[in-house]
């Protein structure tokens, strides 16, 4: 089998990998649950390639992510639920339906007609999904119809916190300005200190989460994305730690062979080098 630019070749490859007896043993063992973590990982690697501005990596990582979409669709097809073509049809229908100001008639394409349309269309879609679940004999409440239930549970925690807050803000449940949130952060830190003093592990976890949630909220109000900010700090930490590692190697030493004070001195030098 030869590579090709046509999506049908990738679908054929996945079908071959999942064919009993002649397929790949590892691929045949997988199911939706076992593949889900890889799907998230590949999405992160796409974001990482974008952050680094590496177009070669971005091409490859998008391919890896597409492979996982094809993988899920193949398993669904084997179960008789849907196939890859159904996935494509569903998303094309959705994009056309949600953009009547682009794909609709002249009136729908009129200037300003898109305002408020997106949420209204999504609300209609959710109502239709609930009706469809009921028609199939499934409990509508399992699908989730609370105001915040449209925010996916599987999102990274910082991203989900931001989206939950954004969603709540749409109905006025939000701080009016950033300054009072700093007081809230201090309040949550005080409660964390109290939990630490009491040695209550469960309370520590709970209060620590509250601190993080309040910090995300503060970031919203000063236009700082918590996930992006933390990614930047992660990269900075890695750079500075690698500086320590390189400097130790240059002097014939290794990590684990020096004191914290020596590493801290090198850390401060790394900060000076970065400016």
PyMOL commands that set and color helices and strands:
alter all, ss='L'
color gray80, all
select helices_A, chain A and resi 7-17+25-29+32-52+55-78+84-98+100-103+117-135+140-143+157-169+179-198+201-221+226-250+260-274
alter helices_A, ss='H'
color red, helices_A
deselect
rebuild
show_as cartoon
